[in-house]
Amino acid sequence: EDLGLRVLKRRLRTIASKADAPFIGAIARSQDLFHSAHVVQIGADSETDKWQAALTTIDQEQRRI
């Protein structure tokens, strides 16, 4: 899981650094909550008119992992 998360973070950074990126920045992290749940979170900042492209891109990259 850690390796996959690192790969996803790197891919998201690479995408965000491009001029035509669908999002400005993105994060991916995992954590244990109160010893009862393991949660993986992925979030991104995008311009208002690019939110669908950002969501699609993140979904594609997550599935590639």
All heavy atoms as TSV, in Angstrom:
chain	resi	resn	atom	element	x	y	z
A	1	GLU	N	N	0.824	-1.195	0.000
A	1	GLU	CA	C	0.000	0.000	0.000
A	1	GLU	C	C	0.869	1.259	0.000
A	1	GLU	O	O	0.567	2.203	-0.719
A	1	GLU	CB	C	-0.908	0.005	1.221
A	1	GLU	CG	C	-1.781	1.241	1.280
A	1	GLU	CD	C	-2.671	1.270	2.505
A	1	GLU	OE1	O	-3.172	0.206	2.901
A	1	GLU	OE2	O	-2.851	2.352	3.057
A	2	ASP	N	N	1.926	1.247	0.798
A	2	ASP	CA	C	2.793	2.429	0.853
A	2	ASP	C	C	3.433	2.724	-0.496
A	2	ASP	O	O	3.500	3.882	-0.917
A	2	ASP	CB	C	3.878	2.263	1.912
A	2	ASP	CG	C	3.344	2.338	3.321
A	2	ASP	OD1	O	2.248	2.907	3.521
A	2	ASP	OD2	O	4.012	1.825	4.237
A	3	LEU	N	N	3.890	1.685	-1.154
A	3	LEU	CA	C	4.509	1.873	-2.459
A	3	LEU	C	C	3.494	2.421	-3.464
A	3	LEU	O	O	3.787	3.362	-4.210
A	3	LEU	CB	C	5.099	0.557	-2.969
A	3	LEU	CG	C	5.755	0.608	-4.345
A	3	LEU	CD1	C	6.894	1.612	-4.360
A	3	LEU	CD2	C	6.252	-0.776	-4.727
A	4	GLY	N	N	2.306	1.868	-3.482
A	4	GLY	CA	C	1.267	2.350	-4.388
A	4	GLY	C	C	0.914	3.796	-4.123
A	4	GLY	O	O	0.719	4.590	-5.053
A	5	LEU	N	N	0.858	4.175	-2.860
A	5	LEU	CA	C	0.540	5.557	-2.492
A	5	LEU	C	C	1.651	6.506	-2.946
A	5	LEU	O	O	1.379	7.593	-3.450
A	5	LEU	CB	C	0.321	5.653	-0.992
A	5	LEU	CG	C	-0.408	6.868	-0.472
A	5	LEU	CD1	C	-1.766	7.038	-1.138
A	5	LEU	CD2	C	-0.576	6.764	1.037
A	6	ARG	N	N	2.893	6.073	-2.796
A	6	ARG	CA	C	4.015	6.901	-3.260
A	6	ARG	C	C	3.985	7.089	-4.769
A	6	ARG	O	O	4.239	8.175	-5.277
A	6	ARG	CB	C	5.342	6.281	-2.850
A	6	ARG	CG	C	5.651	6.478	-1.403
A	6	ARG	CD	C	7.057	6.010	-1.106
A	6	ARG	NE	N	7.017	5.353	0.185
A	6	ARG	CZ	C	7.797	4.386	0.562
A	6	ARG	NH1	N	8.714	3.925	-0.244
A	6	ARG	NH2	N	7.694	3.857	1.757
A	7	VAL	N	N	3.676	6.016	-5.483
A	7	VAL	CA	C	3.594	6.103	-6.948
A	7	VAL	C	C	2.464	7.047	-7.348
A	7	VAL	O	O	2.629	7.897	-8.227
A	7	VAL	CB	C	3.392	4.708	-7.576
A	7	VAL	CG1	C	3.085	4.809	-9.062
A	7	VAL	CG2	C	4.617	3.842	-7.341
A	8	LEU	N	N	1.321	6.932	-6.691
A	8	LEU	CA	C	0.189	7.807	-6.999
A	8	LEU	C	C	0.546	9.265	-6.722
A	8	LEU	O	O	0.264	10.140	-7.546
A	8	LEU	CB	C	-1.045	7.405	-6.179
A	8	LEU	CG	C	-2.288	8.257	-6.386
A	8	LEU	CD1	C	-2.728	8.237	-7.848
A	8	LEU	CD2	C	-3.410	7.781	-5.474
A	9	LYS	N	N	1.181	9.550	-5.605
A	9	LYS	CA	C	1.590	10.930	-5.281
A	9	LYS	C	C	2.516	11.480	-6.359
A	9	LYS	O	O	2.367	12.628	-6.785
A	9	LYS	CB	C	2.308	10.973	-3.935
A	9	LYS	CG	C	1.413	10.785	-2.756
A	9	LYS	CD	C	2.255	10.817	-1.482
A	9	LYS	CE	C	1.452	10.565	-0.247
A	9	LYS	NZ	N	2.272	10.622	0.973
A	10	ARG	N	N	3.462	10.664	-6.786
A	10	ARG	CA	C	4.399	11.110	-7.821
A	10	ARG	C	C	3.680	11.397	-9.130
A	10	ARG	O	O	3.940	12.398	-9.796
A	10	ARG	CB	C	5.482	10.064	-8.022
A	10	ARG	CG	C	6.532	10.485	-8.998
A	10	ARG	CD	C	7.632	9.488	-9.080
A	10	ARG	NE	N	8.595	9.924	-10.088
A	10	ARG	CZ	C	9.672	9.267	-10.389
A	10	ARG	NH1	N	9.957	8.153	-9.768
A	10	ARG	NH2	N	10.481	9.707	-11.320
A	11	ARG	N	N	2.772	10.516	-9.514
A	11	ARG	CA	C	2.006	10.732	-10.752
A	11	ARG	C	C	1.171	12.007	-10.668
A	11	ARG	O	O	1.091	12.767	-11.628
A	11	ARG	CB	C	1.105	9.538	-11.030
A	11	ARG	CG	C	1.853	8.318	-11.474
A	11	ARG	CD	C	0.919	7.173	-11.733
A	11	ARG	NE	N	1.653	5.964	-12.086
A	11	ARG	CZ	C	1.089	4.809	-12.304
A	11	ARG	NH1	N	-0.222	4.676	-12.223
A	11	ARG	NH2	N	1.815	3.751	-12.608
A	12	LEU	N	N	0.534	12.244	-9.527
A	12	LEU	CA	C	-0.285	13.444	-9.366
A	12	LEU	C	C	0.570	14.705	-9.424
A	12	LEU	O	O	0.175	15.708	-10.027
A	12	LEU	CB	C	-1.082	13.381	-8.061
A	12	LEU	CG	C	-2.124	12.256	-7.965
A	12	LEU	CD1	C	-2.765	12.259	-6.582
A	12	LEU	CD2	C	-3.164	12.364	-9.061
A	13	ARG	N	N	1.756	14.677	-8.804
A	13	ARG	CA	C	2.671	15.831	-8.875
A	13	ARG	C	C	3.098	16.094	-10.309
A	13	ARG	O	O	3.149	17.243	-10.759
A	13	ARG	CB	C	3.907	15.594	-8.012
A	13	ARG	CG	C	3.754	15.957	-6.584
A	13	ARG	CD	C	5.086	16.029	-5.853
A	13	ARG	NE	N	5.923	14.848	-6.039
A	13	ARG	CZ	C	5.923	13.780	-5.255
A	13	ARG	NH1	N	5.123	13.746	-4.209
A	13	ARG	NH2	N	6.719	12.774	-5.498
A	14	THR	N	N	3.407	15.029	-11.028
A	14	THR	CA	C	3.831	15.172	-12.424
A	14	THR	C	C	2.721	15.792	-13.264
A	14	THR	O	O	2.963	16.699	-14.062
A	14	THR	CB	C	4.244	13.796	-13.003
A	14	THR	OG1	O	5.323	13.278	-12.222
A	14	THR	CG2	C	4.658	13.904	-14.454
A	15	ILE	N	N	1.518	15.311	-13.093
A	15	ILE	CA	C	0.376	15.848	-13.844
A	15	ILE	C	C	0.154	17.315	-13.485
A	15	ILE	O	O	-0.049	18.152	-14.358
A	15	ILE	CB	C	-0.895	15.027	-13.581
A	15	ILE	CG1	C	-0.741	13.625	-14.181
A	15	ILE	CG2	C	-2.133	15.723	-14.149
A	15	ILE	CD1	C	-1.797	12.633	-13.734
A	16	ALA	N	N	0.191	17.640	-12.197
A	16	ALA	CA	C	-0.059	19.014	-11.750
A	16	ALA	C	C	0.987	19.993	-12.266
A	16	ALA	O	O	0.703	21.178	-12.428
A	16	ALA	CB	C	-0.115	19.065	-10.225
A	17	SER	N	N	2.186	19.512	-12.562
A	17	SER	CA	C	3.255	20.404	-13.021
A	17	SER	C	C	3.155	20.765	-14.497
A	17	SER	O	O	3.854	21.657	-14.964
A	17	SER	CB	C	4.623	19.772	-12.747
A	17	SER	OG	O	4.835	18.645	-13.575
A	18	LYS	N	N	2.275	20.110	-15.223
A	18	LYS	CA	C	2.126	20.386	-16.650
A	18	LYS	C	C	1.276	21.634	-16.879
A	18	LYS	O	O	0.402	21.951	-16.082
A	18	LYS	CB	C	1.500	19.187	-17.357
A	18	LYS	CG	C	2.386	17.967	-17.323
A	18	LYS	CD	C	1.741	16.798	-18.019
A	18	LYS	CE	C	2.660	15.597	-17.958
A	18	LYS	NZ	N	2.061	14.425	-18.601
A	19	ALA	N	N	1.522	22.299	-17.976
A	19	ALA	CA	C	0.807	23.538	-18.295
A	19	ALA	C	C	-0.695	23.324	-18.476
A	19	ALA	O	O	-1.498	24.180	-18.125
A	19	ALA	CB	C	1.401	24.173	-19.544
A	20	ASP	N	N	-1.095	22.192	-19.029
A	20	ASP	CA	C	-2.507	21.925	-19.304
A	20	ASP	C	C	-3.143	21.001	-18.262
A	20	ASP	O	O	-4.105	20.298	-18.547
A	20	ASP	CB	C	-2.674	21.347	-20.698
A	20	ASP	CG	C	-1.944	20.010	-20.866
A	20	ASP	OD1	O	-1.057	19.700	-20.046
A	20	ASP	OD2	O	-2.261	19.293	-21.826
A	21	ALA	N	N	-2.604	21.007	-17.051
A	21	ALA	CA	C	-3.076	20.098	-15.997
A	21	ALA	C	C	-4.533	20.367	-15.634
A	21	ALA	O	O	-4.960	21.519	-15.591
A	21	ALA	CB	C	-2.217	20.263	-14.760
A	22	PRO	N	N	-5.301	19.316	-15.356
A	22	PRO	CA	C	-6.702	19.495	-14.963
A	22	PRO	C	C	-6.845	19.943	-13.509
A	22	PRO	O	O	-7.920	20.325	-13.083
A	22	PRO	CB	C	-7.312	18.113	-15.166
A	22	PRO	CG	C	-6.166	17.179	-14.987
A	22	PRO	CD	C	-4.965	17.911	-15.512
A	23	PHE	N	N	-5.760	19.901	-12.741
A	23	PHE	CA	C	-5.799	20.375	-11.357
A	23	PHE	C	C	-4.499	21.088	-11.020
A	23	PHE	O	O	-3.464	20.862	-11.633
A	23	PHE	CB	C	-6.072	19.242	-10.364
A	23	PHE	CG	C	-5.222	18.013	-10.549
A	23	PHE	CD1	C	-3.953	17.925	-10.008
A	23	PHE	CD2	C	-5.705	16.936	-11.266
A	23	PHE	CE1	C	-3.180	16.802	-10.178
A	23	PHE	CE2	C	-4.949	15.797	-11.437
A	23	PHE	CZ	C	-3.667	15.735	-10.890
A	24	ILE	N	N	-4.571	21.959	-10.032
A	24	ILE	CA	C	-3.429	22.767	-9.612
A	24	ILE	C	C	-2.511	21.961	-8.701
A	24	ILE	O	O	-1.301	22.048	-8.771
A	24	ILE	CB	C	-3.916	24.036	-8.890
A	24	ILE	CG1	C	-4.790	24.850	-9.845
A	24	ILE	CG2	C	-2.756	24.864	-8.367
A	24	ILE	CD1	C	-5.650	25.890	-9.161
A	25	GLY	N	N	-3.101	21.184	-7.845
A	25	GLY	CA	C	-2.351	20.349	-6.916
A	25	GLY	C	C	-3.230	19.244	-6.398
A	25	GLY	O	O	-4.454	19.340	-6.446
A	26	ALA	N	N	-2.606	18.180	-5.908
A	26	ALA	CA	C	-3.371	17.047	-5.391
A	26	ALA	C	C	-2.596	16.384	-4.262
A	26	ALA	O	O	-1.370	16.474	-4.207
A	26	ALA	CB	C	-3.652	16.048	-6.499
A	27	ILE	N	N	-3.329	15.743	-3.381
A	27	ILE	CA	C	-2.715	15.014	-2.278
A	27	ILE	C	C	-3.289	13.604	-2.233
A	27	ILE	O	O	-4.402	13.358	-2.698
A	27	ILE	CB	C	-2.955	15.698	-0.916
A	27	ILE	CG1	C	-4.459	15.779	-0.604
A	27	ILE	CG2	C	-2.302	17.050	-0.854
A	27	ILE	CD1	C	-4.769	15.997	0.840
A	28	ALA	N	N	-2.518	12.714	-1.667
A	28	ALA	CA	C	-2.976	11.351	-1.415
A	28	ALA	C	C	-2.334	10.929	-0.102
A	28	ALA	O	O	-1.140	11.123	0.099
A	28	ALA	CB	C	-2.563	10.419	-2.550
A	29	ARG	N	N	-3.136	10.399	0.796
A	29	ARG	CA	C	-2.595	9.976	2.083
A	29	ARG	C	C	-3.471	8.884	2.673
A	29	ARG	O	O	-4.620	8.702	2.276
A	29	ARG	CB	C	-2.482	11.143	3.054
A	29	ARG	CG	C	-3.816	11.739	3.446
A	29	ARG	CD	C	-3.634	12.896	4.373
A	29	ARG	NE	N	-4.938	13.447	4.728
A	29	ARG	CZ	C	-5.125	14.356	5.622
A	29	ARG	NH1	N	-4.099	14.854	6.263
A	29	ARG	NH2	N	-6.317	14.798	5.891
A	30	SER	N	N	-2.904	8.183	3.633
A	30	SER	CA	C	-3.666	7.163	4.341
A	30	SER	C	C	-3.419	7.319	5.830
A	30	SER	O	O	-2.379	7.852	6.250
A	30	SER	CB	C	-3.275	5.755	3.878
A	30	SER	OG	O	-1.955	5.460	4.274
A	31	GLN	N	N	-4.384	6.882	6.612
A	31	GLN	CA	C	-4.243	6.962	8.060
A	31	GLN	C	C	-5.206	6.006	8.741
A	31	GLN	O	O	-6.207	5.604	8.159
A	31	GLN	CB	C	-4.487	8.386	8.555
A	31	GLN	CG	C	-5.908	8.896	8.343
A	31	GLN	CD	C	-6.055	10.348	8.786
A	31	GLN	OE1	O	-5.105	11.095	8.808
A	31	GLN	NE2	N	-7.258	10.727	9.129
A	32	ASP	N	N	-4.857	5.645	9.939
A	32	ASP	CA	C	-5.741	4.846	10.779
A	32	ASP	C	C	-6.519	5.785	11.677
A	32	ASP	O	O	-5.948	6.713	12.271
A	32	ASP	CB	C	-4.937	3.864	11.641
A	32	ASP	CG	C	-4.296	2.778	10.799
A	32	ASP	OD1	O	-4.960	2.295	9.869
A	32	ASP	OD2	O	-3.142	2.430	11.068
A	33	LEU	N	N	-7.813	5.582	11.768
A	33	LEU	CA	C	-8.669	6.428	12.597
A	33	LEU	C	C	-9.125	5.663	13.827
A	33	LEU	O	O	-9.844	4.658	13.723
A	33	LEU	CB	C	-9.892	6.907	11.811
A	33	LEU	CG	C	-9.623	7.815	10.624
A	33	LEU	CD1	C	-10.911	8.108	9.887
A	33	LEU	CD2	C	-8.976	9.110	11.078
A	34	PHE	N	N	-8.685	6.119	14.962
A	34	PHE	CA	C	-9.149	5.583	16.243
A	34	PHE	C	C	-9.046	4.064	16.332
A	34	PHE	O	O	-9.878	3.408	16.927
A	34	PHE	CB	C	-10.585	6.030	16.522
A	34	PHE	CG	C	-10.775	7.508	16.430
A	34	PHE	CD1	C	-11.520	8.061	15.396
A	34	PHE	CD2	C	-10.196	8.354	17.355
A	34	PHE	CE1	C	-11.693	9.437	15.302
A	34	PHE	CE2	C	-10.364	9.724	17.263
A	34	PHE	CZ	C	-11.113	10.265	16.234
A	35	HIS	N	N	-8.045	3.500	15.691
A	35	HIS	CA	C	-7.804	2.056	15.716
A	35	HIS	C	C	-9.011	1.238	15.223
A	35	HIS	O	O	-9.149	0.077	15.568
A	35	HIS	CB	C	-7.418	1.593	17.122
A	35	HIS	CG	C	-6.252	2.322	17.677
A	35	HIS	ND1	N	-4.976	2.133	17.203
A	35	HIS	CD2	C	-6.156	3.255	18.646
A	35	HIS	CE1	C	-4.153	2.916	17.873
A	35	HIS	NE2	N	-4.828	3.607	18.745
A	36	SER	N	N	-9.872	1.874	14.441
A	36	SER	CA	C	-11.058	1.149	13.979
A	36	SER	C	C	-11.272	1.219	12.472
A	36	SER	O	O	-12.090	0.475	11.944
A	36	SER	CB	C	-12.313	1.673	14.684
A	36	SER	OG	O	-12.535	3.021	14.345
A	37	ALA	N	N	-10.561	2.104	11.798
A	37	ALA	CA	C	-10.747	2.224	10.350
A	37	ALA	C	C	-9.442	2.671	9.706
A	37	ALA	O	O	-8.678	3.438	10.289
A	37	ALA	CB	C	-11.847	3.227	10.031
A	38	HIS	N	N	-9.203	2.178	8.527
A	38	HIS	CA	C	-8.061	2.623	7.730
A	38	HIS	C	C	-8.634	3.404	6.554
A	38	HIS	O	O	-9.452	2.877	5.799
A	38	HIS	CB	C	-7.246	1.428	7.242
A	38	HIS	CG	C	-6.011	1.840	6.513
A	38	HIS	ND1	N	-4.911	2.355	7.163
A	38	HIS	CD2	C	-5.708	1.821	5.207
A	38	HIS	CE1	C	-3.975	2.635	6.273
A	38	HIS	NE2	N	-4.444	2.320	5.076
A	39	VAL	N	N	-8.213	4.646	6.410
A	39	VAL	CA	C	-8.784	5.536	5.410
A	39	VAL	C	C	-7.700	6.006	4.447
A	39	VAL	O	O	-6.602	6.359	4.864
A	39	VAL	CB	C	-9.424	6.774	6.099
A	39	VAL	CG1	C	-9.980	7.735	5.079
A	39	VAL	CG2	C	-10.492	6.340	7.078
A	40	VAL	N	N	-8.026	5.996	3.164
A	40	VAL	CA	C	-7.160	6.578	2.149
A	40	VAL	C	C	-7.910	7.763	1.566
A	40	VAL	O	O	-9.067	7.640	1.163
A	40	VAL	CB	C	-6.809	5.561	1.041
A	40	VAL	CG1	C	-5.991	6.224	-0.045
A	40	VAL	CG2	C	-6.087	4.369	1.625
A	41	GLN	N	N	-7.241	8.913	1.546
A	41	GLN	CA	C	-7.866	10.140	1.040
A	41	GLN	C	C	-7.087	10.661	-0.161
A	41	GLN	O	O	-5.862	10.647	-0.157
A	41	GLN	CB	C	-7.872	11.219	2.113
A	41	GLN	CG	C	-8.674	10.868	3.331
A	41	GLN	CD	C	-8.498	11.901	4.428
A	41	GLN	OE1	O	-7.379	12.224	4.807
A	41	GLN	NE2	N	-9.603	12.419	4.911
A	42	ILE	N	N	-7.817	11.105	-1.149
A	42	ILE	CA	C	-7.226	11.752	-2.313
A	42	ILE	C	C	-8.004	13.038	-2.528
A	42	ILE	O	O	-9.233	13.025	-2.562
A	42	ILE	CB	C	-7.309	10.867	-3.574
A	42	ILE	CG1	C	-6.619	9.533	-3.331
A	42	ILE	CG2	C	-6.698	11.591	-4.771
A	42	ILE	CD1	C	-6.831	8.528	-4.424
A	43	GLY	N	N	-7.293	14.132	-2.647
A	43	GLY	CA	C	-7.943	15.418	-2.843
A	43	GLY	C	C	-7.187	16.241	-3.859
A	43	GLY	O	O	-5.997	16.019	-4.098
A	44	ALA	N	N	-7.874	17.177	-4.475
A	44	ALA	CA	C	-7.235	18.026	-5.480
A	44	ALA	C	C	-7.852	19.410	-5.489
A	44	ALA	O	O	-9.019	19.587	-5.128
A	44	ALA	CB	C	-7.377	17.398	-6.866
A	45	ASP	N	N	-7.057	20.368	-5.892
A	45	ASP	CA	C	-7.520	21.733	-6.124
A	45	ASP	C	C	-7.528	21.966	-7.626
A	45	ASP	O	O	-6.525	21.696	-8.296
A	45	ASP	CB	C	-6.589	22.756	-5.468
A	45	ASP	CG	C	-6.629	22.683	-3.963
A	45	ASP	OD1	O	-7.733	22.522	-3.421
A	45	ASP	OD2	O	-5.561	22.776	-3.333
A	46	SER	N	N	-8.654	22.443	-8.118
A	46	SER	CA	C	-8.747	22.717	-9.551
A	46	SER	C	C	-9.493	24.020	-9.767
A	46	SER	O	O	-10.156	24.529	-8.866
A	46	SER	CB	C	-9.481	21.589	-10.284
A	46	SER	OG	O	-10.846	21.581	-9.947
A	47	GLU	N	N	-9.400	24.513	-10.961
A	47	GLU	CA	C	-10.193	25.679	-11.321
A	47	GLU	C	C	-11.640	25.214	-11.447
A	47	GLU	O	O	-11.916	24.047	-11.732
A	47	GLU	CB	C	-9.682	26.281	-12.615
A	47	GLU	CG	C	-8.261	26.833	-12.455
A	47	GLU	CD	C	-7.770	27.541	-13.687
A	47	GLU	OE1	O	-8.601	28.100	-14.423
A	47	GLU	OE2	O	-6.556	27.525	-13.905
A	48	THR	N	N	-12.564	26.123	-11.236
A	48	THR	CA	C	-13.984	25.793	-11.190
A	48	THR	C	C	-14.455	25.030	-12.420
A	48	THR	O	O	-15.196	24.060	-12.301
A	48	THR	CB	C	-14.822	27.088	-11.035
A	48	THR	OG1	O	-14.337	27.800	-9.909
A	48	THR	CG2	C	-16.282	26.768	-10.841
A	49	ASP	N	N	-13.997	25.426	-13.583
A	49	ASP	CA	C	-14.471	24.790	-14.816
A	49	ASP	C	C	-13.729	23.493	-15.159
A	49	ASP	O	O	-14.071	22.827	-16.132
A	49	ASP	CB	C	-14.369	25.766	-15.988
A	49	ASP	CG	C	-12.947	26.242	-16.244
A	49	ASP	OD1	O	-12.135	26.228	-15.297
A	49	ASP	OD2	O	-12.649	26.628	-17.387
A	50	LYS	N	N	-12.748	23.090	-14.341
A	50	LYS	CA	C	-11.986	21.878	-14.634
A	50	LYS	C	C	-12.196	20.767	-13.610
A	50	LYS	O	O	-11.483	19.766	-13.635
A	50	LYS	CB	C	-10.496	22.210	-14.701
A	50	LYS	CG	C	-10.109	23.087	-15.868
A	50	LYS	CD	C	-8.612	23.249	-15.918
A	50	LYS	CE	C	-8.190	24.064	-17.125
A	50	LYS	NZ	N	-6.724	24.194	-17.188
A	51	TRP	N	N	-13.191	20.891	-12.752
A	51	TRP	CA	C	-13.344	19.901	-11.682
A	51	TRP	C	C	-13.642	18.501	-12.219
A	51	TRP	O	O	-13.166	17.508	-11.692
A	51	TRP	CB	C	-14.390	20.334	-10.659
A	51	TRP	CG	C	-15.812	20.265	-11.147
A	51	TRP	CD1	C	-16.532	21.267	-11.715
A	51	TRP	CD2	C	-16.680	19.126	-11.088
A	51	TRP	NE1	N	-17.792	20.830	-12.036
A	51	TRP	CE2	C	-17.918	19.509	-11.654
A	51	TRP	CE3	C	-16.543	17.826	-10.627
A	51	TRP	CZ2	C	-18.993	18.639	-11.754
A	51	TRP	CZ3	C	-17.618	16.956	-10.732
A	51	TRP	CH2	C	-18.826	17.370	-11.286
A	52	GLN	N	N	-14.419	18.417	-13.301
A	52	GLN	CA	C	-14.738	17.095	-13.853
A	52	GLN	C	C	-13.507	16.435	-14.471
A	52	GLN	O	O	-13.289	15.241	-14.292
A	52	GLN	CB	C	-15.862	17.197	-14.880
A	52	GLN	CG	C	-17.209	17.475	-14.234
A	52	GLN	CD	C	-18.311	17.652	-15.254
A	52	GLN	OE1	O	-18.145	18.363	-16.235
A	52	GLN	NE2	N	-19.441	17.000	-15.013
A	53	ALA	N	N	-12.702	17.220	-15.167
A	53	ALA	CA	C	-11.468	16.689	-15.740
A	53	ALA	C	C	-10.512	16.254	-14.631
A	53	ALA	O	O	-9.842	15.224	-14.744
A	53	ALA	CB	C	-10.808	17.727	-16.642
A	54	ALA	N	N	-10.453	17.029	-13.557
A	54	ALA	CA	C	-9.593	16.679	-12.418
A	54	ALA	C	C	-10.047	15.361	-11.796
A	54	ALA	O	O	-9.229	14.465	-11.534
A	54	ALA	CB	C	-9.605	17.796	-11.382
A	55	LEU	N	N	-11.332	15.225	-11.571
A	55	LEU	CA	C	-11.874	13.998	-10.983
A	55	LEU	C	C	-11.620	12.791	-11.882
A	55	LEU	O	O	-11.200	11.725	-11.411
A	55	LEU	CB	C	-13.371	14.175	-10.718
A	55	LEU	CG	C	-14.067	13.032	-10.015
A	55	LEU	CD1	C	-13.466	12.805	-8.631
A	55	LEU	CD2	C	-15.559	13.325	-9.894
A	56	THR	N	N	-11.829	12.947	-13.160
A	56	THR	CA	C	-11.596	11.862	-14.115
A	56	THR	C	C	-10.131	11.451	-14.128
A	56	THR	O	O	-9.807	10.261	-14.102
A	56	THR	CB	C	-12.046	12.286	-15.525
A	56	THR	OG1	O	-13.439	12.569	-15.506
A	56	THR	CG2	C	-11.755	11.201	-16.551
A	57	THR	N	N	-9.238	12.424	-14.154
A	57	THR	CA	C	-7.801	12.140	-14.181
A	57	THR	C	C	-7.360	11.417	-12.918
A	57	THR	O	O	-6.629	10.421	-12.979
A	57	THR	CB	C	-6.999	13.436	-14.359
A	57	THR	OG1	O	-7.399	14.054	-15.581
A	57	THR	CG2	C	-5.505	13.165	-14.375
A	58	ILE	N	N	-7.814	11.877	-11.767
A	58	ILE	CA	C	-7.446	11.237	-10.509
A	58	ILE	C	C	-8.001	9.818	-10.449
A	58	ILE	O	O	-7.315	8.883	-10.025
A	58	ILE	CB	C	-7.906	12.077	-9.314
A	58	ILE	CG1	C	-7.050	13.345	-9.240
A	58	ILE	CG2	C	-7.828	11.291	-8.015
A	58	ILE	CD1	C	-7.533	14.361	-8.242
A	59	ASP	N	N	-9.221	9.630	-10.896
A	59	ASP	CA	C	-9.809	8.294	-10.915
A	59	ASP	C	C	-9.000	7.356	-11.809
A	59	ASP	O	O	-8.713	6.218	-11.437
A	59	ASP	CB	C	-11.267	8.374	-11.392
A	59	ASP	CG	C	-11.938	7.017	-11.382
A	59	ASP	OD1	O	-11.949	6.354	-10.314
A	59	ASP	OD2	O	-12.474	6.611	-12.436
A	60	GLN	N	N	-8.598	7.838	-12.981
A	60	GLN	CA	C	-7.795	7.027	-13.899
A	60	GLN	C	C	-6.455	6.643	-13.286
A	60	GLN	O	O	-6.023	5.491	-13.380
A	60	GLN	CB	C	-7.577	7.759	-15.212
A	60	GLN	CG	C	-8.811	7.873	-16.065
A	60	GLN	CD	C	-8.624	8.785	-17.258
A	60	GLN	OE1	O	-7.645	9.525	-17.357
A	60	GLN	NE2	N	-9.578	8.748	-18.172
A	61	GLU	N	N	-5.796	7.600	-12.656
A	61	GLU	CA	C	-4.492	7.326	-12.058
A	61	GLU	C	C	-4.627	6.360	-10.881
A	61	GLU	O	O	-3.784	5.490	-10.695
A	61	GLU	CB	C	-3.800	8.626	-11.621
A	61	GLU	CG	C	-3.380	9.492	-12.768
A	61	GLU	CD	C	-2.471	8.768	-13.767
A	61	GLU	OE1	O	-1.543	8.043	-13.348
A	61	GLU	OE2	O	-2.697	8.919	-14.977
A	62	GLN	N	N	-5.664	6.502	-10.104
A	62	GLN	CA	C	-5.885	5.604	-8.979
A	62	GLN	C	C	-6.101	4.184	-9.491
A	62	GLN	O	O	-5.566	3.225	-8.946
A	62	GLN	CB	C	-7.083	6.064	-8.167
A	62	GLN	CG	C	-7.419	5.153	-7.017
A	62	GLN	CD	C	-8.695	5.557	-6.305
A	62	GLN	OE1	O	-9.249	6.609	-6.538
A	62	GLN	NE2	N	-9.152	4.705	-5.439
A	63	ARG	N	N	-6.868	4.030	-10.539
A	63	ARG	CA	C	-7.141	2.702	-11.087
A	63	ARG	C	C	-5.886	2.076	-11.709
A	63	ARG	O	O	-5.731	0.857	-11.689
A	63	ARG	CB	C	-8.260	2.769	-12.115
A	63	ARG	CG	C	-9.610	3.054	-11.487
A	63	ARG	CD	C	-10.682	3.271	-12.555
A	63	ARG	NE	N	-11.909	3.718	-11.964
A	63	ARG	CZ	C	-12.852	2.913	-11.493
A	63	ARG	NH1	N	-12.676	1.608	-11.529
A	63	ARG	NH2	N	-13.959	3.406	-10.974
A	64	ARG	N	N	-5.006	2.904	-12.254
A	64	ARG	CA	C	-3.767	2.394	-12.834
A	64	ARG	C	C	-2.855	1.777	-11.775
A	64	ARG	O	O	-2.063	0.900	-12.096
A	64	ARG	CB	C	-3.017	3.513	-13.550
A	64	ARG	CG	C	-3.653	3.910	-14.854
A	64	ARG	CD	C	-2.890	5.010	-15.551
A	64	ARG	NE	N	-1.477	4.665	-15.665
A	64	ARG	CZ	C	-0.517	5.554	-15.916
A	64	ARG	NH1	N	-0.805	6.829	-16.035
A	64	ARG	NH2	N	0.724	5.177	-16.018
A	65	ILE	N	N	-2.955	2.252	-10.572
A	65	ILE	CA	C	-2.130	1.719	-9.490
A	65	ILE	C	C	-2.554	0.286	-9.229
A	65	ILE	O	O	-1.816	-0.595	-8.996
A	65	ILE	CB	C	-2.283	2.554	-8.201
A	65	ILE	CG1	C	-1.808	3.968	-8.404
A	65	ILE	CG2	C	-1.575	1.909	-7.030
A	65	ILE	CD1	C	-0.346	4.143	-8.643
